[in-house]
Amino acid sequence: MADYQIINPYNGEQIEAYDFHSKEQVEQSIQTLVAGREIQQTTPAFERSGILMKLAQLILERKEDLARLICEETGKTISDSRIEIDRAYNTALSSAMEAHNINGEALDSDAFPPMREKIGVVLWKPLGTVLCITPFNFPVNIAVHKIGPAFAAGNTILFKPGPQNKRSAELLVELCYQAGMEKSVLQMLIPDIEATSYAVSHREIQAINFTGGTAAANAIARNAGYKKMLFELGGNDPLIVMPDADLDAAVNATINQRFATAGQRCTAAKRLFVHSDVFDSFSNKLIIATSNLNVGDPMQDDTFIGPLIHTAAADEVEARIESAVKAGARVLYGHKREGNILWPTILDSVPDDAELVADETFGPVVPLRKFDDEAELISLINSSPFGLQAGVFTQNLALAKRLYNQLDVGLLAVNDGPGFRAEHFPFGGVKESGVGREGVSYAIREMSYQKTLVI
């Protein structure tokens, strides 16, 4: 029997079965990539840029094929999958443009005594070989966020996609090859746990660029040894609705940034803090808007919410909802399940220590939390071990600045939700939400080191 079966989350049909790669295959790929560093060293920036530009165009040309693979593998709706491919195109395009802009600086040694009449020329150089590990929820765009900047910086890349995403990852890698990346520069493997640990600790892996859960990140950190690590981890992201908020815009952000992707995104609006002055009005508007969403077959163009990635994920979210209800939460809408599909669910009166809100919940559920006091709000948000992104709806710039200064997050979006992301903006959090920053130009720096020439 094969090691892994790719199961369509919506209909339960097996798509493919395959065996994981072994430790020996990992070693062979790493040695191939070590030899490929010479190719990267002799490939000028403008050629790397041209390859990435071609990759962007190929992604656009194969948009429908990539989107359908994502939909079949993960249950993400076809419309949402197409949006992901548009974003992946932007990421590849940005990587191509940033490959031209990896600039250093010149330093005058005589800024401080003694006078030495030297000039320091500081340039960015590639780390060597980067292990890129991606999750299931944005399998193409997150992969391009890792492969694009790593390649632009001049590294070779060992790419490990989520096992559910084998087919979409294979097509993406094939497009990379068609664009001009050598096989000795980019290798894709899906190893078992032992072989993955071997890759993580390998002395010829200079950096690990990982997006996923905190537990896996902790295991990587324990095993990696002395190498650069870039971790994009979980989030328990708040969306704040103040009394002067545009409620319709706040409802729209809640719908799009919590229920899209069936709530399975690290920046989803996972906790809704609504001021008591507008709580009833906001919740009523949210219930009406939610009731109009289409739920079901992710291959249908008008479906907004499809299934969760697998049965275990749906079981966990459902159990957290049930536990919150038993602890006193009130169901305002939803709390219905068919197979791996959870209907969008809205709750209020969820205890602050309920697992549903105290931990990151990957599913289409909105817990509404009434508040009056700004200090209490900040304390509640900062009590989370996560600190990825946040959003606030208000017309009060002074309030927005206070929240920006006091919330322990990597980004605060004003009059938008915590799910805001532009491919060229820095992306990452604090505390257990990760280490380092993605966003194309920032990721290039993360996967490079500074080298100085004194003349």
N, C-alpha and C positions, 0 to 999 in steps of 0.2 A: 504493500500500500504506500502511496506517495506520502511524503512528509507534510504537505500542505494542500488544502483544497480551497480554491477561490469560489466562494458561494455568493450568488446574487442576493443582496440583502432583501430585495423586494419579493421575489418569487421563490427563493430558496433553492434555485437550480444551481448545480455545479457548473462553473464556467471552465475551470481548468484545474488539474492536479499536477504537482511537480515536487521534486526533491530539492532541499536546501543545498547550497554549496558547502563544501567541506573546508577544513582548515588548510588542506593542501592546495585547494583551488584559490583560497585567499592569499596564500603565500605566493603562488604563481602570478596572480594579478598584481600584487604589490611589487614584485620584482619587475614586472612589465612596466609599471608606472615609474619605478626608480629609473629605469633606462629611458623612459619618456621625458624625464626632466631635461635632458639635453636638447630634445626637440623644442620644448618651451623656452629654453634659454636662447635658442637661435631664431625664435619666431618673434619678429618685432611687434610692437604694440599695435601698429596700424593693421597688420595681418590678423592678429587676434580680434581686433575690432571688426574687421571684415567678415570673419567667420561667425562672430556673434550676430552681426547684422543679417547674414544669410540665415542663421538659425531663427531669428525673429520672423523672417518672411516665411520660412518653412512651417513654423508653428501656426502662422495665420492661414497658410494654405491647407493645413491638415486639421484645422479647427474642429470640424464636425467629427472627424475620426477620433481625435483625442477626447472630445466632450462625451461621445458615446461610450468610450471605454471607461471613463471616470464614472459615468452614470451606472453602467452595468456593474462595475467593481465595488462601488461605495454606496450606491443608492442616492447619491446627490442628484437633484433634479437636473434634467437636461438643460434647462434655461440657466441654472446656477453654474453648471459645468461649462457652458459657453462663456459665461462671464469670467470664469477662472482662466480660460484659454486667452481671452482678451488681455487679462492681467499678465499672463505669462509672456505674451508678445511684448507688452510694455517693459517687463523685467529684462527680457533679452535685449531689447532695443536700448534700454538704459545702460545695460552692461557693455554693449558695443560702444556707446558714447563715452562712458567713463573709462574705458580702456585707453582712450586718448589723453586722459587727464590725471594719470598717476604721476603727479609732480612732487618733487622734493623741495629743498630750499638750500640757500647758501648762507653760511654763518661766518662772521668776522671774528677771529680769535682775539682781536684787540679791544673787544667790548670791555674786558677786564684786564688788569695788569697781571703779569708783565707783558710788555709788547713783544709779540712773537711773529707778527706779519704772516699769519697763516689764514687760509680759507678752508672752512669745512663744507664739503658738498654732501648733503644728506639725501639719499634716494630710498624709495621703497622697493624691496625685493621680495620675491615669492618665498613662502616658507618651505615649499618642497612638494609633499604629497598630502592632500587633505581628504579625510574620511568624511563624507557627507551622508547623514542619516535623516530620512524624511518620514513624516507620518502619513496617515491615510486620507486626512480630510481635505487637503489641497495638494494632491499628489504631483501635479505638473508645475503649478506656479511656485510652490516652495522648493521643488527640485531646481527650477531655473534660478531661484533666488540664491541657491548654493553653487550650482555648476557655473552659472554666468560670471559672478564675481571672482570665484576661484580661478577660472580659466583666464579672465581678464587680467588678474594679478600675475599670471604666469605659472600657476601650480599645475600639477597633475592631480587627478581626482578619482578616488574610489567611491562609487555611488551605491548606497544601500537604501533602496526604497522600502516602504512598508510591504509586507508579503502579499497583501490583498491587491496591491497596485502593480503587479508584475507586468501586465500587458501594456498599460499606459506608460510605465517607465521604459519598457523595451522600445516602444515607438518613439518616445522622446530621445532616447540614446541613439536610435537609428537616425533621427533627424540631426542630432549633433554630429554624427559621422558624415552624413550627407553635406552638412554645412562646411566640413573641412577639419573637424577635430580628429586627430589620430587615435587609434585604439590604444596606443601606448600612453596616451594622455588622459583618456577617460575609460574606465572599466566599471561595469555594473555587476554586482553580485547580491544575492539574497542568502546569506549564510545562516546556519543554525546558531543557537545561543553561544555554544562553545567556540565556533569559528568567528563569530562576531567579537567575542571577548579577545580572541587572539589578534584580530585586526586592531581593536582599540588599544591594546598594549604594545603593538609592534613598534620597534624602534625606528622604522622607516616611514611611519605615519607621524607627520609633524604637527598636525592640527586635526581637531574633530569639530565639525559643524553639525550640531544635532538640534532637531526640533521634535519635541515629544513630551512625555510625562516626567515628573520630578523623580519618581522612583528609578526609572531607567537612567536618568541623568546622574543620580547618585551612584548607581552601579558603574557607569562609565567613568565618573571622576575617581572612584576608588581603584579602578583597574588601569587607567590611562597612563599613569606615570607622568613624567615631566614633559608635557607638550601643551600647546595652545588649545584652549577649549572655548567654543562659542555655543552657548546653550540658549535656545528659545523654548521656554517651558510653559507651564499652565498660567491661567489667570482666573480671577474671580471678580470680573470687571463690573464696576458700578455705573449705572446711568442715573443721574440726579435730575429731578424735575422740580424747579423752583416755582413760587407763586406767579412770577411774571413770565413763565415759559410760554412759548408757542406750543400749545398742547397737541395740535394736529401734527406738527413736525416731530414732536417727541414720540407720539404714537407711531408714526411712520418709521422712525429710527428704531424703536423697540421691535416692531414687526420684522424689519429687514436685518437687524443685527442680533436678534435672538432666535427667531423661527426659521430664517434661511439656513441652509445646510443642516436642517433639523437640530439646530443649536449646537452643532459639533465643531466649534471653533474656539480657539483660546481667547479671542477678543470679543466673544459674544457678550451681550448685555445680560449678565447673569444675576445681578441684583438691582432691583429698581427701587430707588429711594424717592418717594413722592411727598412733597410738602402737604401737610394736612389741609391747607386752604384749597388745594386743587385735587386732592386725592380722589374724591368721588367722581368729579368730572373727568379726570384722566382715566380712571379705571373703566368708567362706562364707555368712553370713546375707544379704549383698547379692546374691550370685549366685543364691541360691534365690528371693529376692523378685523379682529381675529376670526370672528364667525364667518367672514366672507372669504377666508383663505381656502384654496383647494388643496386637499390632502389625498395622497394616494400614489398612483403609478408615476415614478420619477421620469419615465420616458415621455410622458405627455407634456406638451409645451406649456399648458396652463397650470401644471401642478406646482405648488409653492413649497409643500412639505412632503418629503418622501421618508423612507425608513431610516432608522439608525443603522450603523455599520454592521452589527450582528446581534444575535439574540441576547448574549450576555450583557451588551451595552444597554439594550432596551430593558432588560430585567433590572439592572442597577438603577436606572433613572426612575422606573416605575416604583421600585422599592423605596427610593428616597422620597418620592411624592407621598406614598402610603404612610411612611414613617412621620412625615411632617403633618399629615392630616390627623394621625393618631395623637400627635403632640399638640393639636389645637388649631392647625392651619385650616383655612376655609377655601374650598374650591369655588372660584368665581366662573370658571369656564374650563371645559375640556375634561381631562382625566379619563381618557378613553384609549384603548389599545386594540390593534389588529395586527397580529404577527409582530414584525419589527417596527411597525409604525406606531408612534405615540402622537395622538392628536395634540395640537398646541394647548397648553394648560396654563391657566392664570390662577394664582393663589394669593391670599393675603393672610395676615396674622400668623405668619411662619415664625416660630421661635428663632431668635438670633443664633442659638447654638445647634439648630437642626442641621444635619449633614447636608441637606439640600442647599443651604446658603453658606454654611461654615466651610465647605470644601467646594472645589470646582465641580459643577454638574454639567455634563456633556449631553444636553438634550433640550427639546423645545418646551421649556417650562419657565414661566416668569413669576418670581416671588415679589409681590409688591410690599414695600415696607414704608409705613407712614412715619414722618418725622416733623419736628418743629424747630429743633435747636441745631444751629450750625456746628457748634462744638461737638455735640453728640454724633452728628452725621460724620464728621471727620474722624472721630474716635472709632466708630463702627467700621468705616472703610479701612482705616489703617490697622485694625486688629487682625485683618486677614494675613496669613503667611505669604500671600501672593501680592504682586504690585505691578501689573502689566499696564493697562490703560484704563481711562475713565472718561466719562462724558457728562456734561452739564448743560441743561437748557435754562438760559436766563438772559435777560437784557442788561444785567448788572455787571459791568466790567470789573468793578472793584471786587465783587464777590468772586468772579472767575479768577482774578489774580490771587486772591487769598487761597482758593482751593488749589490752584496751580502750585503755590508755594508750600502748602501744608500736606497735600495728599502724597502718599508714598507710591507713586506710579511713574511709568516711563513717558506717558503722554496724557494730556488732558485736552479733549476736544470740546470746544464751546459751541453750543447749539448743534451738536452732533453727538453720536453715541461713541462708546469705547471701541467699537469695531472699525473706526476710521483707519484706513491705511492707504498710503500712496507709496508706490514701489521705490521711489527715490528718497523718501523720508526715513530718518533713523527709526528703527523698530526694535523694541526690547523693553524689559522691565527691570524691577529691583526685587530684592528678597528672593523668594523661591520661584519667581517668574523668569529667572535666567541670568546669564552673564554675557556681556558684550552687546553689540548692536548689529542687526541686519539693516536692509536698505542698501541699495547697490554700492554706492561709493563708500559707505561705512563698512560694509562687509568686505570690500577689497582691502581696506586697511586692516581689518581683523585678521585676514588671511595673508598678511605681509609682515615684514619686519623692516626697521630702518637701519640702513648701512651707511657709514660715513667714510668719505675720502678726504684726507687732510693734505692740502698742497700749499 
